[in-house]
Amino acid sequence: MKQKRLCIYPKDIVKITGKSERYARNLIQKIKEKLNKEEHQFITVEEFCAYAGFEPEKVKEVMID
């Protein structure tokens, strides 16, 4: 069984949204600010989906391994 990641990276957001990597990095920063996370902390797939309005299962299907 393949291990799934818990966190989302800019490359995943690029593939999901079709936007640039700069956009993806900025979006992650906005989500961290909204969730009061520190710079070293990661964003989970569920946190990204809650912010962006996506269904987690669909996002996990598209994510790059």
Secondary structure as UniProt FT lines:
FT   HELIX           10..17
FT   HELIX           21..34
FT   TURN            35..36
FT   TURN            39..40
FT   HELIX           45..52
FT   HELIX           56..62
//
